[in-house]
Amino acid sequence: MKKALALFYFLLPFCFIAFAQEKTVIVKKDIPLDSIRLSDPFILADHKTEMYYMTGTGGMLWKSRDLKLWEGPFQVAQTDPKSWMGPHPMIWAAELHEYKGKYYYFATFTNRNIKIDTVKGNVIERRASHILISDKPDGPYVPMKDATYLPANKPTLDGTFWIDKDGKPYMIYCYEWLQNWNGTIEKIELKPDLSGSVGNGKVLFRASDSPWSREKDESGNDRPNKVTDGPYLFLTQTGRLGMIWTSWVYSVYTQGVAYSKSGTLDGPWIQEKVPVTPPNFGHGMIFKTLQGKLLMAVHSHQDINGHYRRIPHLFEVDDSGDKLIVRGPYIP
């Protein structure tokens, strides 16, 4: 589950002003990673430019040469105001992927002016995972051919990217619990140039499959949590296909991991019994530094009087065996 977050940053010297989408963005230099407020951090290590590019919820981009000090935020997403997204969509959980010489911006867009359903008193807004394209890692990222990738009457979010063993590209995404009351993680095939989707989505697993997440139902009974959040695919060095994803243990934001028995997206997906990261860390992704060190980017989660405070963090991880192991914090 995600909520809209405003990005708050500490004001430091040597800043200048950039103007984008009718608002002023203060771009700052030499910002430590732990001074950035950002949900769902995603880091692209780009060997062509020898730079790191970090994005996430809020639709902004940060740049760094060493993962320690960052410059930003930059506005990089240029959506079509005449599309279903409207002129000022909310942007969640953005990701950057290089594929066949282009750069792709996977993100969740929400048009709060369009209501698609009401379930158990919750009004559901038009929300969907979508893909933008650029020739450069720092954008700008613009729309492609297809207006939609996923059904208009279903709230979807947290789309990520994977090439399966069949050689085809896929978007893996969450069908939000707000409508189905038992969130799912699903896949949909993409066109070869990622400009649209092919066919229909297929459920990979459901929130209720989790052995570690917990919540209380309407009657106060214990059950698996209904939230699916932040899927990200990886291969261990032994070739085992895994997926990290996030839910809750009551009020504690928690990330687990599942492994595909078949080695493909179709699974079946076997859920590990215990979480993979410490409590109150989640929505992770895995990348190699420009020097080849394997890291996981996550955000920490803190509830301060009903407002979420989320900060990007890095963990050292080990994928040399059949299972992903989180070794501990990494300080750039």
N, C-alpha and C positions, 0 to 999 in steps of 0.2 A: 504494500500500500504506500502510496506516495501522496504528499500534499505539496501545493505550490510553495516554493521557498523564494524569498528575496535574497539576493547575494549582498552580503555586507563585507566590506573590506577595510582594513586599516589604511589610513592615509599616510603615505610616505613621500619623501622628497623625490625630485626628478620625475614628476608626472606631467603628462600632457593630456589634452582633451580630444576625444574622438566623438563624432556625431553619427548616430545610427538609429533608424526607425523612430525618429521624432523624440529621442531622448539622449541625454548627455551621458557618455560613459567615460569614467575617469580611468585612464590606462596608467598603470604604475609599474615600476621596475624594481628588481631585487627584493621580491616578496618571498619570505620563507614559506615552504609548503604548509606548515601548521598555522600560518596566519590567514590562509585562504578558507573561506566558508563555501563549501561545495558539496552537494549530494551527488551520489552515483558517479564518482570520478572514473574517467577512462583515459588512459595514456597511450598515445601512439609514439613509438620510438622510430623515427624516420631516418634511415641511413643516407638517403639522398641529400638531406639538408643538415644531417648530424644534429638534429634537434628533437626535443620531446614536446608533444602537443597534448594538452590535457583539456578535456571538456566534461560535461555532465549536465545536471539539471540547471536550467536557467539559460541554456543556449549560448553561453560564452566560451571563449577559448583562451587558454594560457599557454605560454611558450617558455622553454627552459633548455639550457645546454648541459645541465648537470643534475637535474631533479631536485636541487637544493633551493635555488633562487629562481623565481618565476616573474614573467612580465605579462601583464594583462589587466583586466579582461578585454578581449576583442570580440566584436559582434561578427559572426561568420555565416549565420544561416539567413538566407534570403528567400523566404517563402512567397508564394503567390497570394496576394490579398483577395483575389477573386476566386480562390479555391475553397474547398470545404473548411479549411483552417481559419478563414477569415483574416482580417488585417493584422491582428495582434495575438497569435496563438501562444498559449503556454507551451514551453518546451521542457521536456523531462528526459533524463537518462540518455543523453546523446552519446554516440560512439563514433570513432573514426576508424575506417578500414581501407587499406590500400588493396586494390584488386585490378589486375591487368592494366597497370599504368595509370589508373585513375584513383581518386580518393572519394570515399563514400561516407556520408553522414547519416547514420541510423539514429532516429530519435522518435520520441513520443510527442505528438502534437495534440493540443486540446483547444477546441473552440467552445468557450463557455456560453456562447449565445445560442447554441444548438443543443436541445435536450432530446435524447433518444429513448429514454425509458425512465420509469420510476419503480423501484423494487424495495419493498419493506420500508417505505418512507424516504428512501434515498433517491434524489433526482440525479440521473446519470447523464453527463455531458458527452458531446461528440469527442471521442478520443481514439487515436489510432497510431500505430507504429508506421513510419514512412521513411523514405530514403531520398537524400539530396546528393548532388554530385559536384566535384570540383577537379581541376587539373593540378591543384596545389594542396598540400596538407593544411595550410592555414586559410583556405577558402579564397573567395566566397563560395558557399555551397548553394546550389540552385536546383529547382525542380527538374525532373526528367519527364518522360512521356505520359505515364499513367497517372490519373488523378488520385486513385486509391490503390492500396495494396491489400487491404483487409475489409471485411464487411462493414458498412456504415452503421448497422444496427447493433454492433458488438463493441464494447469498450476494450481496446487492446493496448498493450504498453510494453516497454522494455525490450524492443526488438534488438537482436544481435545477429551475427553472421557466422555461417559455417558452410564449408564445402564437404559434402558427405562422400562416402566411398564410391558412390555412383558417379562422382565427378560433377554433380550438379550443385549450384548454389542454393542456399536456403536461408530464410529468416526464421529464427526461433524467437518466440514472443510469449507474453502472458495474456490470457483471456481473463479480464479482471473479475475478482470475486464479487464486486458490487452488483453484478447482474446475475451470475450463476451461483453465487454463494458457496462455491467450492472452486477456487481459482485453478486454472490449468496452465501448463506450459505446452505450447503447440509449435508445429513447424508448418511452413508453407514454402513451396518451391518458388524460386525467383527466375525471371528471364535471364538469359546468358549475360546481358549487359546490366542486370539489376534494375532495369527501368520499370519493372512491374512484376506482378506475381502470376503464377500458373496454377490453376485448379483451386482447390479448397484446403483449408488448414486441417491438420490432423493432430489429435491429442497425443502427447508423449507421456505425461502423467498428471495427476491431480494433487492439489494441496493435501487432500486427505490421505495420500500415500505416505506422507512424512511420518516417521517414527519419533522424531525429536521435537517438532513444533507442538505447542499447546495453547488452548484457549478454553473459555467456558461458553457453553451454548446458552440459549435463552432461558433454559431451565436450571442453569448453574452446573450442568454436568461437564466433565472434562472431555476434551476431544482434540484431534489435530487442528491446528490453526487453518483458517480458510484462505490465507493470503499466499499467493505466489508472486515473486518479485526477483528481478535482476538475474536472469539466466546468463551463463557464460560457459562456452564449450572449450575443452582442452583435450590434448592427448598426452599421456605419460610417455616417458622414453621407451617403455615396453610396448607402446601402441594401444594402450587401453583408453577408450573414450569416456570422458567424465564431464560432469556439468556441476558447477557451483550455482546455487540459487539461495534466495533469502526469504525468510518468513519471520515469525515471532514465537517466542516462548512466553506466553502471557504478555507482559509489557516490555519484554527484552528483545530487541532487534537481534536476529540470529541468522547465521549463514551455514547451510549444510551442503552436502555433496552427494551426487548419485553417479552410478556407473552403468553404461550400457552393456548388457550381456552379449548382444550380437556384435557390438563394435560399430553400430550404425545409429543414426538418429531414431530409428524405429524401436530400439530397445530390445526387450523390456528393460526399463530403468530400475536398478536396484538401489534403494536409498540406504546410505550409511546410517547407523543407529545414533551416532553422536555428531554434534556440529563440528565444522572444520576450522572455524576461527573462534577467538574469544568472544564472550558476550558483548553486545552493543557494538559490533562491527559487522558490516554487511554490504550488499550490492557490489560484489567484487569482480575484478577482471585480472587476467594474468598476462604479463608481457616480459620480454627480455630487454635489458638495458642495451645501450649501444656497445657495451663491452661484453655482452652475453650473459649477464647475471639474471636469474629468474626471480621476478618479483610479483606480488599481488597488490593491486591498488584497491582499497576499500574506503568507506567513510565510517567514522565513529558516529554514534548516535547518542544524543543527550536531550532529554526532555526538560526544558526550563520553563516552568509555569505554563505548560501547554504549547510552547513553541519549540520546534526541533532545532538543535544546534548540531550541525554536521560538518566535519572537518576531514579532508583526505589524509590517509595514512598509507604507508607502504609496509609490507611484510615480506621477509625472505621465505621462499617456498622451494620444496624439493620434489621433483617429478621423476626421479631416477628409477623408482620402483613401480609397482602396480597401483599405488595410491598416492594422491597428492598429500604432502605433509607441509604444514605451516610451521616454520622454524621459530619465528619471532619477529619483532619489529625491525625494520630497516631504516636507519637514519642516514639520509644522503650526506 
